[in-house]
Amino acid sequence: MSNKLLLFTPIVQWPVHFETDLEIARKHLDKGGEIVFLQCQGSLPICAQNVDHRWSSCWRCMSRFAKGLRWLGDERVTVKNFHWLTDRQQQIVESLSNSCFATIEELSNISVEGADIGLASFGSVVSYLREPEPDLHQHRSLFVAHMKTAATTYFSIRNHLEKERPRTFVLFNGRFAELRGALRAAQELAVHTLVHERAGVLDRYSLTSNTSPHDIGEMISAIDSTYSESPLNASEKGKIAAEWFMERRSNKAQSWYSFTANQQVGLLPDLAIDRLNLVIFNSSEEEMVSIADWKNPFYIDQNEAIGLLAEELASDRRFKLFLRVHPHLRGISNSQTEGIKRLAEQFPDLTVIPADSSVSTYSLLEKCDLVLTFGSTVGVEAAYVAKPSFLMGRAIYENLGCCVRPASHSELLDMLRRIAAGDRSMLPEPTVVKRAVERYGFFFKCWGNIYQHVMPVHVGKSVMVKNGCKTVLRPSVLSWLVDHVVVSLKYTLGLVRGFLRSRSNM
């Protein structure tokens, strides 16, 4: 059987992900295997790290890639341009320019030979715009470009996989258009595929087999296996889990930036002393809106849920309602944040804590009475501090037993009112909650593979290590300078055009 590892590496400029590709490649080479890198070389119509398709950014990307290959320094490594379309496939890609879609549902249903390129395009665009409900007409060219990218990678990767017949195919994330198309090709051909991502802590990376790390079922299984297969005893696992939760509470950047680092410990809103303080912790809507697994089973979106609760509990003086806007929405103006502003105006009894507020999330968790989330980590963190935590969405901790999961909005209201009346029978037993949060915390502290050749310095920087020597994979100074000059010129020209348009409209 072939001992060939095929890596698709269109994402090179973002910290740690290309380094993870190199880590996986180095380990495979050390076991006697051979490597084939499929490089973009500027062939993609558009990509997540270069939406403008600037030639200078492509040059910068290829320069960093070349630095990584020099670090590997092995003759068993082959590099090929990933772009490989037959004439028929090229025609299909070009025909996407004529795609018709007036709604998000119509866009999401666009496919090429079964590959969900419309949904892939939607995921990339909402991530770029930070807008869960983008204007399809205004951004049509962006959607079409990402569909072409997804279709191009789908066909090209399928062609390479059929020719190379590798033992394993490796790629990052599987979420963006250029990556989802590649993942769909591998899944269709039943090629063993490893999808890498950040893990729960900085010095580890995760690998999911034949699916993306956004697959809820896969992650639920991973939580269970990580805990059950560990040789450590329950007491040791509990200590490790507690360490993970405490790191978050102390604002330590684990696998990503800490969203609470700028909050003031102990700072609280005006909590009620004679009512139940119910705090809703929302999430940024665009993060998972393009992943079918994460579709909310109860509401159109989180704002609808918040509005319904605010309306139906407005006359119930046993509750005081708070919305803690996720700090990831700081400085963002989109349909979600505009909707939150309207909720605040419509329901004066709803206390909205803005995304940039210094109010401490963890102090609020300690002092509130009830917590409601739609899938964010704070739902399980509330359970960790023994707060009744209601989950009204999808989450990888949904089956652990640490949260209350009403079957409908009306059941949620019924449960809240029963709690206000003194009935807490629907809440999980403390022993069940303890076991659940320990499994979750242990998973994120121990899940994944410890880096051997990558030394993460912080979230935005990693160092490659080989034979005791440390290397930072910087692009060439010239490519870096040229790209910055091009970006500055484009920005300046944009300002000039805007000024001239405003003058012509006067």
C-alpha positions in Angstrom: 0.0 0.0 0.0 1.2 3.5 -0.8 2.9 5.4 2.0 2.2 8.7 0.4 0.8 11.7 2.3 -1.0 14.3 0.2 -1.4 17.8 1.7 -3.5 20.6 0.3 -2.1 23.9 1.6 -4.0 26.9 0.4 -3.9 28.6 3.8 -0.3 29.6 4.4 -0.3 33.1 5.8 -2.4 32.5 9.0 -0.3 31.6 12.0 0.1 28.0 13.1 -2.0 26.3 10.4 0.8 26.0 7.8 3.2 25.1 10.7 0.8 22.3 11.5 0.9 21.1 7.9 4.7 21.0 8.2 4.5 19.2 11.6 2.4 16.4 10.1 4.6 16.2 7.1 7.8 16.0 9.2 6.3 13.2 11.3 5.3 11.3 8.2 8.8 11.7 6.7 10.4 10.5 9.9 8.4 7.2 9.5 9.8 6.7 6.0 6.9 8.1 4.0 6.8 10.5 1.1 5.0 13.8 0.8 3.2 15.6 -2.0 2.2 19.2 -1.3 -0.6 20.6 -3.5 0.1 24.3 -3.5 -2.2 27.1 -4.7 0.4 29.2 -6.5 -2.1 31.9 -7.1 -4.5 29.7 -9.0 -7.6 30.1 -6.8 -10.1 32.7 -7.9 -10.4 33.9 -4.3 -9.4 32.6 -0.9 -10.1 33.4 2.8 -6.7 35.0 3.3 -6.7 37.0 0.1 -10.2 38.0 -0.8 -9.0 40.7 -3.2 -6.8 38.2 -5.0 -3.9 40.6 -4.8 -0.9 39.3 -6.7 1.3 40.7 -4.0 -0.4 38.7 -1.3 -0.1 35.5 -3.5 3.7 36.3 -3.7 3.9 36.8 0.0 2.1 33.5 0.6 4.4 31.6 -1.8 7.4 33.1 -0.2 6.3 31.8 3.2 5.5 28.4 1.7 9.1 28.2 0.2 10.5 29.0 3.7 8.5 26.0 5.1 9.8 23.7 2.4 13.4 24.8 3.2 12.7 23.9 6.8 11.6 20.4 5.8 14.6 20.0 3.6 13.8 16.5 2.4 14.1 15.1 -1.2 11.1 12.9 -0.6 8.9 16.1 -0.8 7.2 16.9 -4.0 5.3 20.2 -4.7 2.6 20.4 -7.4 0.2 23.1 -8.4 -3.2 21.9 -7.1 -5.1 23.4 -10.1 -6.0 20.6 -12.4 -9.3 20.9 -14.4 -10.4 19.1 -17.5 -12.0 21.2 -20.2 -15.5 19.9 -19.1 -14.7 20.8 -15.4 -13.5 24.2 -16.4 -16.7 24.9 -18.3 -18.7 23.9 -15.2 -16.7 26.3 -13.1 -17.2 29.1 -15.5 -20.9 28.4 -15.8 -21.3 29.3 -12.1 -21.1 33.0 -13.2 -24.7 32.5 -14.4 -26.0 31.0 -11.1 -29.4 32.3 -10.0 -30.0 32.8 -6.3 -32.4 35.2 -4.7 -32.4 33.7 -1.2 -29.9 32.2 1.1 -31.8 28.9 0.7 -31.4 29.0 -3.0 -27.7 29.8 -2.7 -27.2 27.0 -0.2 -28.8 24.5 -2.5 -26.4 25.1 -5.4 -24.1 22.1 -5.8 -21.7 20.6 -8.3 -21.9 16.8 -8.7 -23.2 16.6 -5.1 -20.6 19.0 -3.6 -22.3 21.8 -1.6 -20.4 24.7 -3.1 -23.2 27.2 -2.5 -23.1 26.6 1.2 -19.3 26.6 1.1 -19.5 30.0 -0.6 -22.0 31.3 2.0 -19.7 30.2 4.8 -16.7 32.1 3.4 -18.7 35.2 2.7 -20.4 35.5 6.1 -17.0 34.9 7.8 -15.4 37.6 5.7 -18.2 40.2 6.1 -19.0 39.2 9.7 -22.6 39.3 8.5 -24.9 36.3 9.0 -27.5 37.8 6.6 -25.5 39.3 3.7 -27.2 41.1 0.9 -27.0 38.5 -2.0 -27.4 41.1 -4.7 -24.8 43.5 -3.4 -22.3 40.8 -2.8 -23.2 38.6 -5.7 -19.7 38.7 -7.3 -18.2 37.6 -3.9 -20.5 34.7 -3.7 -19.8 33.6 -7.3 -16.0 33.9 -6.8 -16.2 31.6 -3.7 -18.4 29.1 -5.5 -15.9 29.0 -8.3 -13.1 28.5 -5.7 -15.1 25.6 -4.1 -15.8 24.0 -7.4 -12.2 24.4 -8.6 -10.8 22.7 -5.5 -13.5 20.0 -5.6 -12.6 19.0 -9.1 -8.8 19.6 -8.8 -8.4 17.7 -5.6 -10.5 14.8 -6.9 -8.3 14.6 -9.9 -5.2 14.6 -7.8 -6.5 12.0 -5.4 -7.5 9.6 -8.2 -4.0 9.9 -9.7 -1.8 9.9 -6.6 -3.9 7.4 -4.6 -2.3 8.5 -1.3 -2.6 6.6 2.0 -3.8 9.8 3.6 -5.0 13.2 2.6 -4.5 16.2 4.9 -6.0 19.7 5.0 -6.9 22.4 7.4 -10.3 23.2 8.8 -12.7 22.1 6.1 -14.9 25.1 6.6 -13.9 27.8 4.0 -14.9 27.4 0.4 -11.4 26.4 -0.8 -11.2 23.8 1.9 -14.8 22.4 1.9 -14.6 21.7 -1.8 -11.4 19.7 -1.1 -12.9 17.8 1.8 -16.0 16.9 -0.3 -13.8 15.4 -3.0 -11.9 13.2 -0.5 -15.2 12.1 1.2 -16.7 11.2 -2.2 -13.7 9.0 -3.1 -13.5 7.6 0.5 -9.9 8.6 0.8 -8.7 8.5 4.4 -8.6 12.2 5.4 -7.2 14.1 8.4 -8.5 17.6 9.0 -6.4 19.6 11.4 -7.3 22.6 13.6 -6.3 24.2 16.8 -7.0 22.1 19.8 -8.1 23.2 23.3 -4.7 24.5 24.3 -1.9 26.3 22.5 0.6 23.4 22.4 -1.7 20.9 20.8 -3.4 20.5 17.4 -6.5 18.4 16.6 -7.1 15.9 13.9 -10.5 14.7 12.9 -10.9 11.7 10.5 -12.9 12.1 7.3 -14.9 15.1 8.6 -14.4 18.6 9.9 -14.0 19.6 13.6 -17.4 21.4 13.2 -19.1 18.0 13.1 -21.0 17.8 16.4 -21.4 14.1 16.4 -17.6 13.6 15.8 -16.8 16.0 18.7 -19.2 14.4 21.1 -17.5 11.1 20.4 -14.1 12.7 20.8 -15.0 14.0 24.2 -16.1 10.6 25.3 -13.0 8.7 23.9 -10.5 11.3 25.2 -11.8 10.8 28.7 -12.5 7.1 28.7 -9.3 6.1 27.0 -7.0 8.1 29.4 -5.0 5.9 31.8 -5.4 8.6 34.5 -7.7 8.0 37.5 -10.8 10.1 38.0 -9.2 12.4 40.6 -6.3 13.3 38.3 -8.7 13.9 35.4 -10.8 16.2 37.7 -7.8 18.3 38.6 -6.8 18.7 34.9 -10.4 19.7 34.0 -10.5 22.2 36.8 -7.2 23.7 35.6 -8.7 24.3 32.2 -11.7 26.1 33.6 -9.6 28.2 35.9 -7.3 29.2 33.1 -10.3 30.5 31.3 -11.5 32.4 34.3 -8.0 34.0 34.7 -8.2 35.2 31.0 -5.4 33.0 29.8 -5.3 32.7 26.0 -5.6 28.9 25.5 -6.1 28.0 21.8 -7.4 31.5 20.8 -7.4 35.0 22.1 -9.1 35.5 25.5 -12.4 37.4 24.9 -12.5 38.4 28.6 -9.0 39.8 29.0 -10.2 43.4 29.0 -13.0 42.9 31.5 -12.8 44.2 35.1 -13.0 41.4 37.6 -15.9 42.0 40.1 -17.6 44.6 37.8 -21.3 43.8 37.6 -24.5 45.3 36.2 -27.3 46.3 38.6 -28.5 42.9 39.7 -31.8 42.4 41.4 -31.9 41.2 45.0 -35.6 40.3 45.0 -35.9 38.6 41.6 -34.1 35.8 39.6 -31.4 37.3 37.5 -31.6 35.5 34.2 -28.6 36.1 32.0 -28.5 35.3 28.3 -25.1 34.8 26.8 -25.2 35.0 23.0 -22.7 34.0 20.3 -21.7 35.8 17.1 -24.3 34.5 14.7 -22.0 34.2 11.6 -19.6 31.7 13.0 -21.7 28.6 12.4 -24.5 29.8 10.3 -23.2 27.9 7.2 -22.9 24.5 9.0 -26.0 22.5 8.9 -25.3 20.7 12.1 -25.4 23.9 14.0 -28.8 25.2 12.8 -30.9 26.2 15.8 -33.8 23.8 16.2 -36.0 26.4 17.9 -35.4 29.9 16.5 -34.6 31.7 13.3 -31.8 33.3 15.1 -30.7 34.2 18.6 -32.3 37.7 18.5 -35.7 36.1 17.9 -35.2 34.0 21.0 -34.2 37.0 23.1 -37.1 39.0 21.8 -39.6 36.3 22.7 -38.2 35.9 26.2 -38.2 39.6 26.8 -41.8 39.9 25.7 -43.1 36.9 27.5 -41.3 37.6 30.8 -41.9 41.3 30.8 -44.9 41.1 33.0 -43.4 38.4 35.3 -41.8 40.4 38.1 -40.0 37.3 39.4 -37.3 37.7 36.7 -34.8 40.3 35.7 -33.4 39.7 32.2 -29.9 40.5 31.0 -28.2 40.0 27.7 -24.4 39.7 27.8 -23.4 40.4 24.2 -20.4 38.2 23.2 -17.2 40.2 23.2 -16.4 38.8 19.7 -19.0 41.2 18.4 -17.0 44.2 19.7 -16.9 46.9 17.0 -19.1 44.9 14.6 -22.1 46.5 12.9 -24.2 43.9 11.2 -27.8 42.6 11.2 -27.3 40.8 14.6 -25.9 43.8 16.4 -28.4 46.1 14.8 -31.1 43.7 16.0 -29.8 43.8 19.5 -30.1 47.6 19.5 -33.7 47.3 18.4 -34.3 44.8 21.2 -32.9 47.2 23.8 -35.2 50.0 22.5 -38.2 47.7 22.4 -37.7 46.2 25.8 -36.5 48.7 28.3 -36.5 46.1 31.1 -34.0 44.0 29.2 -30.5 45.0 30.4 -28.1 44.8 27.5 -24.4 44.5 28.4 -22.5 45.6 25.3 -19.8 43.6 23.6 -17.1 46.1 24.7 -18.4 46.4 28.2 -15.9 45.9 31.1 -18.5 43.9 33.0 -16.9 40.7 34.0 -18.4 37.6 32.4 -17.1 35.4 35.1 -18.2 37.6 38.0 -21.6 37.7 36.4 -21.7 33.9 36.2 -20.9 33.8 39.9 -23.7 36.2 40.9 -26.5 35.5 38.5 -29.3 32.9 39.2 -30.0 31.4 35.8 -28.0 31.2 32.5 -29.3 30.7 29.0 -27.0 30.0 26.0 -27.3 28.9 22.4 -24.2 26.8 22.2 -21.4 28.9 23.5 -18.8 27.6 25.9 -20.1 29.8 28.7 -23.1 27.3 29.0 -20.8 24.6 30.3 -18.8 27.1 32.3 -22.0 28.1 34.1 -22.6 24.5 35.0 -19.0 24.4 36.4 -19.9 27.1 38.9 -23.2 25.3 39.7 -25.6 27.6 38.0 -28.7 26.2 36.3 -27.7 26.4 32.6 -30.3 26.2 29.8 -29.2 25.3 26.3 -31.5 26.4 23.5 -29.3 25.5 20.5 -26.7 23.0 19.4 -23.4 22.4 21.3 -20.8 19.7 21.5 -21.6 19.4 25.2 -25.3 18.9 24.6 -25.3 15.2 25.5 -23.1 15.5 28.6 -26.0 16.2 31.0 -24.6 19.4 32.5 -27.3 21.6 30.9 -31.1 21.6 30.8 -32.3 21.1 27.2 -36.0 22.1 26.8 -37.7 20.5 23.8 -39.3 23.8 22.7 -39.5 27.5 23.5 -42.8 26.9 25.4 -41.1 24.3 27.5 -38.3 26.7 28.3 -40.8 29.2 29.6 -42.6 26.6 31.6 -39.4 25.4 33.2 -38.3 29.0 34.1 -41.6 29.7 35.7 -41.5 26.5 37.7 -38.1 27.4 39.0 -39.4 30.8 40.0 -42.2 29.0 41.9 -39.6 26.8 43.7 -39.7 23.7 41.6 -36.1 22.7 40.5 -36.9 19.1 39.7 -35.9 19.6 36.0 -32.3 20.5 36.9 -29.6 17.8 36.6 -28.2 16.2 39.7 -25.0 17.8 41.0 -23.1 14.5 40.5 -24.2 14.4 36.9 -23.1 18.0 36.4 -19.7 17.4 38.0 -19.0 14.4 35.8 -20.1 16.3 32.7 -17.9 19.4 33.3 -14.9 17.2 34.2 -15.3 15.4 30.9 -15.5 18.6 29.0 -12.6 20.4 30.7 -10.4 17.3 30.5 -11.2 17.0 26.8 -10.1 20.5 26.0 -7.0 20.3 28.1 -5.8 16.9 26.7 -7.5 16.5 23.3 -5.3 16.4 20.3 -1.6 15.9 19.5 1.2 17.6 21.3 3.4 19.5 18.9 6.9 18.1 18.4 8.3 20.5 15.8 6.1 23.5 16.4 6.7 25.7 19.4 3.7 28.1 19.8 4.8 31.5 21.3 1.4 32.9 21.4 -1.8 32.7 19.4 -0.4 34.8 16.6 3.2 33.3 16.4 4.8 29.9 16.2 8.4 28.8 15.9 9.5 25.7 14.0 12.1 23.5 15.8 14.4 20.9 14.2 17.7 19.5 15.5 17.7 22.1 18.2 17.4 25.0 15.8 14.5 27.4 15.8 13.0 29.0 12.7 10.3 31.5 12.2 8.6 31.1 8.9 8.5 34.7 7.7 8.0 35.6 4.1 10.7 37.4 2.3 11.1 41.0 3.3 10.6 42.2 -0.2 7.3 40.3 -0.7 6.1 41.6 2.7 7.0 45.2 1.8 5.5 45.1 -1.7 2.2 43.6 -0.3 2.0 46.4 2.3 2.7 49.0 -0.4 -0.1 47.6 -2.6 -2.5 47.5 0.3 -1.7 51.1 1.2 -2.2 52.2 -2.4 -5.5 50.4 -2.8 -6.7 52.0 0.5 -5.6 55.5 -0.7 -7.2 55.0 -4.1 -10.4 53.9 -2.3 -10.4 57.1 -0.3 -9.8 59.3 -3.4 -12.7 57.6 -5.3 -15.0 58.0 -2.3 -14.1 61.7 -2.1 -14.6 62.2 -5.8 -18.0 60.5 -5.7 -19.1 62.6 -2.7 -18.1 65.8 -4.6 -20.0 64.7 -7.7 -23.1 64.1 -5.7 -23.1 67.6 -4.1 
